[in-house]
Amino acid sequence: MKSIFNRTTLNNALALGGVVIILLQTLMIAYQRIEVAIVLAGIMINQIGVWGLANKLLPERRVFLQLRAEVDRFIGLVRNLNKQAVAGDEAEVESTKALMHDSIERMSAVAAVRADVE
């Protein structure tokens, strides 16, 4: 069973809670709409950094895309290996180990191969 309370959820809840507290306090003491607007703009800029939205908005700058893709596949194999080992499925563990060795060979082949990025 997967818990809904993980590190990411906690970080987001704390950030959102901080925004709510700041906003409520500002609304209680601010008499001008411009003051509230400035505080909201500051909060939004802060949250862009906290939630990593800038990374999602900016283009990819990686150069070795084939290697990155193979590493991602390898990480998936590591996850499968762990599931199979926990389940005690020795045949699947051996099969996944062979796939991991193949993946390492592919990583070696694509290392230092640059993508055609303009």
C-alpha atoms as an extended CHARMM CRD file, in Angstrom:
* protein
*
       118  EXT
         1         1  MET       CA              0.0000000000        0.0000000000        0.0000000000  PROA      1               0.0000000000
         2         2  LYS       CA              1.3970000000        3.3410000000       -1.0310000000  PROA      2               0.0000000000
         3         3  SER       CA              1.0970000000        6.1840000000        1.4480000000  PROA      3               0.0000000000
         4         4  ILE       CA             -0.1320000000        9.5720000000        0.2620000000  PROA      4               0.0000000000
         5         5  PHE       CA              2.2750000000       11.2120000000        2.6940000000  PROA      5               0.0000000000
         6         6  ASN       CA              5.6140000000       11.2020000000        0.9200000000  PROA      6               0.0000000000
         7         7  ARG       CA              8.3760000000       13.7920000000        0.7630000000  PROA      7               0.0000000000
         8         8  THR       CA              7.0030000000       15.5360000000       -2.3270000000  PROA      8               0.0000000000
         9         9  THR       CA              3.5020000000       15.7930000000       -0.8670000000  PROA      9               0.0000000000
        10        10  LEU       CA              4.8890000000       17.1750000000        2.3770000000  PROA      10              0.0000000000
        11        11  ASN       CA              7.0510000000       19.7510000000        0.5700000000  PROA      11              0.0000000000
        12        12  ASN       CA              4.1150000000       20.9080000000       -1.5400000000  PROA      12              0.0000000000
        13        13  ALA       CA              1.7790000000       21.0610000000        1.4770000000  PROA      13              0.0000000000
        14        14  LEU       CA              4.2860000000       23.1140000000        3.4590000000  PROA      14              0.0000000000
        15        15  ALA       CA              4.8320000000       25.5090000000        0.5470000000  PROA      15              0.0000000000
        16        16  LEU       CA              1.0960000000       25.9180000000        0.0390000000  PROA      16              0.0000000000
        17        17  GLY       CA              0.5460000000       26.3580000000        3.7850000000  PROA      17              0.0000000000
        18        18  GLY       CA              3.1860000000       29.0880000000        3.8510000000  PROA      18              0.0000000000
        19        19  VAL       CA              1.5020000000       30.8670000000        0.9570000000  PROA      19              0.0000000000
        20        20  VAL       CA             -1.8780000000       30.7210000000        2.7010000000  PROA      20              0.0000000000
        21        21  ILE       CA             -0.4530000000       32.1250000000        5.9480000000  PROA      21              0.0000000000
        22        22  ILE       CA              1.3410000000       34.9620000000        4.1660000000  PROA      22              0.0000000000
        23        23  LEU       CA             -1.7100000000       35.7570000000        2.0720000000  PROA      23              0.0000000000
        24        24  LEU       CA             -4.0860000000       35.7580000000        5.0350000000  PROA      24              0.0000000000
        25        25  GLN       CA             -1.7720000000       37.9890000000        7.0580000000  PROA      25              0.0000000000
        26        26  THR       CA             -1.3570000000       40.3630000000        4.1230000000  PROA      26              0.0000000000
        27        27  LEU       CA             -5.0990000000       40.5680000000        3.5660000000  PROA      27              0.0000000000
        28        28  MET       CA             -5.6050000000       41.4360000000        7.2370000000  PROA      28              0.0000000000
        29        29  ILE       CA             -3.1250000000       44.3270000000        7.2890000000  PROA      29              0.0000000000
        30        30  ALA       CA             -3.1420000000       45.5630000000        3.6930000000  PROA      30              0.0000000000
        31        31  TYR       CA             -5.4160000000       48.4510000000        2.8940000000  PROA      31              0.0000000000
        32        32  GLN       CA             -4.4350000000       48.9410000000       -0.7070000000  PROA      32              0.0000000000
        33        33  ARG       CA             -5.0280000000       46.4760000000       -3.5120000000  PROA      33              0.0000000000
        34        34  ILE       CA             -1.5610000000       47.1850000000       -4.8880000000  PROA      34              0.0000000000
        35        35  GLU       CA              0.0060000000       45.8920000000       -1.6640000000  PROA      35              0.0000000000
        36        36  VAL       CA             -1.8760000000       42.6210000000       -2.0070000000  PROA      36              0.0000000000
        37        37  ALA       CA             -0.9380000000       42.3860000000       -5.6960000000  PROA      37              0.0000000000
        38        38  ILE       CA              2.7520000000       42.8890000000       -4.9290000000  PROA      38              0.0000000000
        39        39  VAL       CA              2.6970000000       40.2320000000       -2.2200000000  PROA      39              0.0000000000
        40        40  LEU       CA              0.8920000000       37.8140000000       -4.5460000000  PROA      40              0.0000000000
        41        41  ALA       CA              3.4590000000       38.4290000000       -7.2850000000  PROA      41              0.0000000000
        42        42  GLY       CA              6.2760000000       37.7190000000       -4.8430000000  PROA      42              0.0000000000
        43        43  ILE       CA              4.6050000000       34.5360000000       -3.6420000000  PROA      43              0.0000000000
        44        44  MET       CA              4.0800000000       33.3360000000       -7.2090000000  PROA      44              0.0000000000
        45        45  ILE       CA              7.7240000000       33.9440000000       -8.0970000000  PROA      45              0.0000000000
        46        46  ASN       CA              8.7770000000       32.0690000000       -4.9750000000  PROA      46              0.0000000000
        47        47  GLN       CA              6.5200000000       29.1260000000       -5.7640000000  PROA      47              0.0000000000
        48        48  ILE       CA              7.8090000000       28.8710000000       -9.3210000000  PROA      48              0.0000000000
        49        49  GLY       CA             11.1820000000       28.0460000000       -7.8090000000  PROA      49              0.0000000000
        50        50  VAL       CA              9.8290000000       25.7950000000       -5.0600000000  PROA      50              0.0000000000
        51        51  TRP       CA              7.7510000000       23.6550000000       -7.3870000000  PROA      51              0.0000000000
        52        52  GLY       CA             10.4090000000       23.5430000000      -10.0900000000  PROA      52              0.0000000000
        53        53  LEU       CA              8.1720000000       25.0370000000      -12.7530000000  PROA      53              0.0000000000
        54        54  ALA       CA             11.0860000000       26.8360000000      -14.3850000000  PROA      54              0.0000000000
        55        55  ASN       CA             12.6660000000       23.4780000000      -15.2810000000  PROA      55              0.0000000000
        56        56  LYS       CA              9.4440000000       22.3850000000      -16.9640000000  PROA      56              0.0000000000
        57        57  LEU       CA              9.1070000000       25.6210000000      -18.9240000000  PROA      57              0.0000000000
        58        58  LEU       CA             12.6810000000       25.8460000000      -20.2180000000  PROA      58              0.0000000000
        59        59  PRO       CA             13.8950000000       23.7350000000      -23.1200000000  PROA      59              0.0000000000
        60        60  GLU       CA             15.9900000000       20.6120000000      -22.6200000000  PROA      60              0.0000000000
        61        61  ARG       CA             19.7260000000       21.3310000000      -22.6060000000  PROA      61              0.0000000000
        62        62  ARG       CA             21.0260000000       17.7850000000      -22.5070000000  PROA      62              0.0000000000
        63        63  VAL       CA             23.4470000000       16.8480000000      -25.2310000000  PROA      63              0.0000000000
        64        64  PHE       CA             23.8210000000       13.0890000000      -24.7700000000  PROA      64              0.0000000000
        65        65  LEU       CA             20.1780000000       12.1390000000      -25.2700000000  PROA      65              0.0000000000
        66        66  GLN       CA             20.7640000000        8.5220000000      -26.3010000000  PROA      66              0.0000000000
        67        67  LEU       CA             22.8130000000        7.8620000000      -23.1860000000  PROA      67              0.0000000000
        68        68  ARG       CA             20.1760000000        9.5140000000      -21.0230000000  PROA      68              0.0000000000
        69        69  ALA       CA             17.4410000000        7.3670000000      -22.5650000000  PROA      69              0.0000000000
        70        70  GLU       CA             19.4470000000        4.1960000000      -21.9480000000  PROA      70              0.0000000000
        71        71  VAL       CA             20.1600000000        5.2000000000      -18.3480000000  PROA      71              0.0000000000
        72        72  ASP       CA             16.4190000000        5.7660000000      -17.8380000000  PROA      72              0.0000000000
        73        73  ARG       CA             15.7250000000        2.2750000000      -19.2080000000  PROA      73              0.0000000000
        74        74  PHE       CA             18.3950000000        0.8760000000      -16.8770000000  PROA      74              0.0000000000
        75        75  ILE       CA             16.7620000000        2.5330000000      -13.8720000000  PROA      75              0.0000000000
        76        76  GLY       CA             13.5030000000        0.8600000000      -14.8710000000  PROA      76              0.0000000000
        77        77  LEU       CA             15.3330000000       -2.4620000000      -14.9430000000  PROA      77              0.0000000000
        78        78  VAL       CA             16.6960000000       -1.7980000000      -11.4480000000  PROA      78              0.0000000000
        79        79  ARG       CA             13.1440000000       -1.2400000000      -10.2070000000  PROA      79              0.0000000000
        80        80  ASN       CA             11.9950000000       -4.4630000000      -11.8520000000  PROA      80              0.0000000000
        81        81  LEU       CA             14.9340000000       -6.3500000000      -10.3770000000  PROA      81              0.0000000000
        82        82  ASN       CA             14.0320000000       -5.2100000000       -6.8950000000  PROA      82              0.0000000000
        83        83  LYS       CA             10.3530000000       -6.1690000000       -7.3210000000  PROA      83              0.0000000000
        84        84  GLN       CA             11.3330000000       -9.5880000000       -8.5930000000  PROA      84              0.0000000000
        85        85  ALA       CA             13.8610000000      -10.1250000000       -5.7970000000  PROA      85              0.0000000000
        86        86  VAL       CA             11.2780000000       -9.1320000000       -3.1820000000  PROA      86              0.0000000000
        87        87  ALA       CA              8.8070000000      -11.5470000000       -4.7500000000  PROA      87              0.0000000000
        88        88  GLY       CA             11.4590000000      -14.2850000000       -4.7150000000  PROA      88              0.0000000000
        89        89  ASP       CA             11.1980000000      -14.9450000000       -8.4590000000  PROA      89              0.0000000000
        90        90  GLU       CA             14.7570000000      -16.1370000000       -9.1110000000  PROA      90              0.0000000000
        91        91  ALA       CA             14.1790000000      -16.9090000000      -12.8010000000  PROA      91              0.0000000000
        92        92  GLU       CA             12.9400000000      -13.3860000000      -13.4790000000  PROA      92              0.0000000000
        93        93  VAL       CA             15.8330000000      -11.9380000000      -11.4530000000  PROA      93              0.0000000000
        94        94  GLU       CA             18.3220000000      -13.7770000000      -13.6740000000  PROA      94              0.0000000000
        95        95  SER       CA             16.4810000000      -12.6330000000      -16.8100000000  PROA      95              0.0000000000
        96        96  THR       CA             16.5280000000       -9.0220000000      -15.6390000000  PROA      96              0.0000000000
        97        97  LYS       CA             20.2210000000       -9.2590000000      -14.7650000000  PROA      97              0.0000000000
        98        98  ALA       CA             20.9140000000      -10.3370000000      -18.3460000000  PROA      98              0.0000000000
        99        99  LEU       CA             18.8810000000       -7.3940000000      -19.6430000000  PROA      99              0.0000000000
       100       100  MET       CA             20.8710000000       -5.0840000000      -17.3550000000  PROA      100             0.0000000000
       101       101  HSD       CA             24.1610000000       -6.3850000000      -18.7840000000  PROA      101             0.0000000000
       102       102  ASP       CA             22.8310000000       -5.7200000000      -22.3010000000  PROA      102             0.0000000000
       103       103  SER       CA             21.8170000000       -2.2290000000      -21.2250000000  PROA      103             0.0000000000
       104       104  ILE       CA             25.3130000000       -1.5270000000      -19.9110000000  PROA      104             0.0000000000
       105       105  GLU       CA             26.7290000000       -2.5610000000      -23.2830000000  PROA      105             0.0000000000
       106       106  ARG       CA             24.3270000000       -0.1660000000      -25.0250000000  PROA      106             0.0000000000
       107       107  MET       CA             25.3510000000        2.6160000000      -22.6140000000  PROA      107             0.0000000000
       108       108  SER       CA             28.9640000000        2.0060000000      -23.5200000000  PROA      108             0.0000000000
       109       109  ALA       CA             28.0790000000        2.1970000000      -27.2070000000  PROA      109             0.0000000000
       110       110  VAL       CA             26.2050000000        5.5020000000      -26.9680000000  PROA      110             0.0000000000
       111       111  ALA       CA             28.4740000000        7.2310000000      -24.4480000000  PROA      111             0.0000000000
       112       112  ALA       CA             29.8490000000       10.5050000000      -25.8510000000  PROA      112             0.0000000000
       113       113  VAL       CA             27.4090000000       10.4120000000      -28.7960000000  PROA      113             0.0000000000
       114       114  ARG       CA             26.0080000000       13.9030000000      -29.1180000000  PROA      114             0.0000000000
       115       115  ALA       CA             22.4590000000       14.5600000000      -30.2480000000  PROA      115             0.0000000000
       116       116  ASP       CA             21.8540000000       16.8670000000      -33.1850000000  PROA      116             0.0000000000
       117       117  VAL       CA             20.7050000000       19.8470000000      -31.1120000000  PROA      117             0.0000000000
       118       118  GLU       CA             20.5880000000       23.2750000000      -32.7090000000  PROA      118             0.0000000000
